[in-house]
């Protein structure tokens, strides 16, 4: 199982993505060549050994997710030049591997064009089973956005891979393939936290979330140092359902409707039959008028 370097990492330029500005504490079992990376809308703890993230942290707000709705995916994947070549995944590692380049900070969360472009860094990716990426994991991402949209304040989200003791690898760079994924959601306004846990297989389906303390036990990472979120966390987690898309290596962008859309749909459903009736009446009147003119002529 992947663990990180002891102590808290230096994310001095992007501590806003962590609750109380405190990055996770991780216990070292080996040299993982850890490097913290800051982006506009998320932070990555990257391992030069696995050539993947150890975790990716986000701070979601309603306003951010509203802005994210209008952003278009770039689909321009790239190797992050801030990482040494020997410690990073390359595009060729994924090519022909049969695995998706699966986002950990989703494209659907990114509020600006630059943040969207940054989300396609391979430092934000892991080799993910295609159906898992496009359906089960996408469902978890969508449910997380829906919760953040209705939360009373900002919500902290930390996502990451979990590896076996002898992980499968892909490409000449030997990028590690995760066995599992987790997505931790923490709401400070309620002091509740829960974690989605799912196998990296095409057959995996979303299941009942696990508690924060169970996630810490399974990963060896203290994601919320100094905090003690409530135990009865799974009652707060949103309901999940599997979703699918045929858009290839893309995450479906299923966002909550804009304010007023429900009213607009209701008005359209009310007006449409009236308009259809009016059209039929006008057609009949015009036909009668044509017949009357013919008789009078």
N, C-alpha and C positions, 0 to 999 in steps of 0.2 A: 504494500500500500504506500502511496506517495505521501511523504511528509516533507516539511520544509526546514529552513534554517531556524535555529533557536532564536527566541525573542521576536520583537516586532520589527517589521521592515521599515525602511526609510521611504515613505511616500510624502515627503515634505511639500511637494508641489500639488498634491491632489488628495489630501486627507479628508476633504469634504465628502468623499464617497464612502467613508467609514463612520459608523455610529460613534459619537463622542470623539471623532477624529482618531480613533484607535484601530489600526490595522490588525488583522488576525495574528495570533501567536501560534507558531508551528514548531513542532519538535523535530530535530534533525535525526535521521537514521543513516544518512550517507550524504556525499557531496552532490547536491542537486544543481549547483551553479545557478543560484537564484539571482534574479534581477528584477527590481520593481520598475514598471513602466506606467507613465501617466498619459492619458488621452483626454480629449475634451469632455467626454461624458462617461468615462469609466476608468478603472485602474486595474492593471494586470500584474500579478506576481508570476513571473515566467521562470521556467526551469530549463536550463541549457542541457540538462541530461535527458529529459523526456522530450524536449523541444516543443513543449505545449505550456499552457498556463497551469499553475498550481491552483489558482483561483482568480476570478474576475469580479470586481466589486462595482456596484452601481448604486446611485441614489435617485430613486424615481419619484417624480411629482406629477400631479395632474397637468400642470402647465407644460411640462416637458413632453408628456405623452400627447397632448393636444398638438403641440408643434411638430411632433414626429409623424403625425398622420400625413402631412403634406410632402414629406421627404421621399425621394425616389431612390431605390437601391442602385448602387453603382455596379455591383457585381465585379468590381476590379480588385481581385485578391492580390496581395503583395506580401513579400517577405520584409519584415521590419528591419531597416538598415541600422537601427540603434543596437541591435543584437549582433554579436560576433557571428560570422558565417558558420563557424563550427558548432554554435549553440542554437541555431534557429532552423525551423522548417523552411523548405523551399517549395515552389509551385510544383516542381518535378516530383517531389516526394508523394504528392497526392495523385498526380496524373496516372490514370489507369489502375489505381489501387482498388477501386470498388467501394471506397469510403467517401462520404461527403466531407467537405470542409465545414464542420459544424460550428456556428457562432456560440460563444458563451455570453457575451454581451450582445443581445439580439439586434439586428439591423432595425427591427421595428420599434426599438426604444430610442433611436437616435434623433435628437431634435433639430440638428442643423446639417447642412450639406457636408461640412467638414467632419463632423462627428460620424455621419453615415459612412463617408469614405474611410475614416480611421477604423471603423468596425470590421472592415475586410482585411485587416492585418492578420497574417497567419499566426501572430502572437496571441490572437483572440480565438484561435481555432483548435479543434482536436479532430482526429479521424472518427467520424460518427457514422453508424449504420444508416443508410439512406432513408429507409422508412421511418426509423426512429427520429431522425432529424426533421422530417417533413410532416410527421403526424404526432407521435406521442410527445416529443420534446416541444414541438410547436404549440401543442395544447397547454403544456405547463407554462410556456412563455406568455401565451394569451391570457391564461387565468391570472398570472401575476400582474399583467398590465391592468386587467379589469379590477383587481383588488386595489392597486395603487390609484386608479382613477376615483374610487369611492372612499379612499382613506381620508382621515381628517388632517393628515400631515404627510411629510415625506416618508418614504418607505425604503429601507436598505435591503439590497439583494446581493447575495454572493453566490456565484455559480462556479462549478469546477468538476474536474474529472477525478476518478478513483481508479488506480491501476492495480493489477495483480502483482505478485512477487516476481513473475517472469512474463512481462507483457509482450503481446504481439507487437510487431513493428511494421512500418511501411516505408518504402523508398530507400534510396541510397543513404539518406540521412538517418534512417532508423528511427523515425518518429513513433513514439509510443501510442498504442491504441488503448483507450480506456476500457475497463470492464463495466464501470458504472458512472453515472453522473448524479450530482446533487444540485439543488437550487434552494438556498436558504432565504427566507423572507422574514424580515424583522420590522415590526411597526412600533416605533417608540411611543406613540400616543396611547397605545393599549398595553405596551410592554409584552406583546405576544410575538412568538416566533415559531415557525414550522419549516420543515425541509422536505422537498420532493426528492425522491430517491428512485432511480430507474436504471435498469440494465441497458448496456449499449448493444442492443440486438434489434433486429427488424420486428421481432415478435413482441417486444416489451410494450406494455400498456401502462398508462398512469394509474397509480394506486393511492391509497390513503397516505397522506404525509406522515413523516416521523417527527418526533420532538427534536428540539434543538440539542438537548443533552444526548440523545441517541446519535445524532449526527456527529457530535464531538467524539463520542465513544468510537464510532466507526472509522473516523478519519484521523483522529489524533490532533485535530486542529481546533484551537479555541478561537472561534470566529468573532465572538463578541466579548473581548477581554474586559473584565470588571463588571459585566452585566449579568443579570440572572432573569432571563425572560420566563414568563409563566409556563408551567408544565402542561396545562390543558390546552395545548396549542392547536391540535388538529381540528377542534371545533370551529376555529376561526378561518381555516384555510378554505379557499373557494372550491366549488365543485369542478371536477375536471371531466372532459370528454375528449375522445380521440378525434382529431381533425385530419383532413387529407388535402393534398394539393398536387397538381400535375405540372407544376412550374419548375421541375428539375431541382437543382441544388439551391432552392430558395425557401425562405421562411414565409408562410402566408402572413399577410398583414391584416389581421383581424382585430380592429380597434373598436372600442365602444363608440356608439353613434354620437355625432355632434349634437350639441344642445339645440333643440328645436326640430330635429329630424323626425322624431316620433309624431309631433304635431303636424309637420308638413305631410307625412305619409297619411295621417288620418284625414287631413283636408283633401288630399288628392283622391283618396278612396271615396270620399263623400261627393266630390265635384265630378269625378269621372262619369258615373252613371247619369248624372243630370245633363252633362254635356252630350252624352250619347243620345239621350232622349230628345234634347233640343235639336240635334242634327237630324234625327228622324222626322221630327215635326216640320222643320224647315224644308226638308226634301219633299214631304207630302204636300205642303202649301205651295211650293213651286210647281209641282206636278199639276195640282188643281188649277193654279193660275194659268198655266200653259193650255190646259183643256178649255178653260173659260174664254181665253183669247181666241182660240180656234173656233168656238161656237159663235162668238160675237162677230167674227170675221165672215 
